[in-house]
Amino acid sequence: MSLTEAATVHPTAPASHPVRIATIGAGRIGSNHAEIVARLVPGASLVAVSDPVGESAQRLATTLGAPLATTIVDDVLTSDEVDAVLITAPARSHTDLVVAAAAAGKHVFVEKPMAVTLDDADRAIAAAADAGTVLQVGFNRRFAPGFAAARAAIDAQKVGTPHLLRSLTRDPGPYTADPARVPQWTIFLETLIHDFDTLCFLNPGARPVRVQAVADALVRPDAKSAGHLDTAVVTVQFDNGAIATAEASFSALYGYDVRAEVFGSGGMVTAGSGLSTDMTYYGPDGLHADTARRDTDLLHSAYVGELTAFVDAIRTHTPAVVTGQDARTALSIALAAIRSVETGSAVDLDR
């Protein structure tokens, strides 16, 4: 069984027909993705919503005009009226759903992380390759205008040889979640995984080779004894000599904050801003700017872009622009960061 993703994607519907999409998971992100598909993605049609909570599935399907609402995933996977699925269920279920969807001949868009072990990542990649179906992973920052422009500048050699890279995620505060309900290592597997992918995206062709991480519970120190971590910094060394840092916090009081920077021999690029508009108010108390409080607001255009790219890949019978292998690479950094926290030492990545 090959772990190389298929070079040719098998068609499931004529290119002239809309790609019929079902969402698996009707929570916050699933609802966001479903609305984008239903209203903003050319050549796509939302035809079904699946969620274990029947009321949630029915409410979303009714709101968006999808003809099918169900609590049973197999209703979606076995339907001849479904060409592709959006997997936005809890992270630990992603791999099994990817494998099942690919086996059913459905194209797959899966939210990060695609898997939480490398064996599961390989299993997901192989399932899509064997089925000849598109497998795209939801690393949305690649589609944000500033990040895409930064990559274009890097590809055009405007930065020269990358020396230092930085990516950060600071979730909006105040932090109100119950730490006991947050799975251990979430900060690496579900938050910083975006930053790990961003660092690889902005250092194209380079391979991560060494990882060192420190993490603590600075937002909720009372939860540290139970294994909760809400603040982390990770250093990643690449085989082209570049040194990168990724950092995350679960509580930025000023809003949702996502940024990146690449410094090289020929210059520097930066990307990202927490501003919800480019308006700044100048008043008697100084300057004021509005900031985004949700990822779905700050990165709205990126969400639209990634889902449009997914549909385009299906319609043109080409591989996804963000692949399962990209997800595997980011996961390998996340798992090495976890080992580094556990051991207090740097961790070398296997080739």
Disulfide bonds with the S-S distance in Angstrom:
none
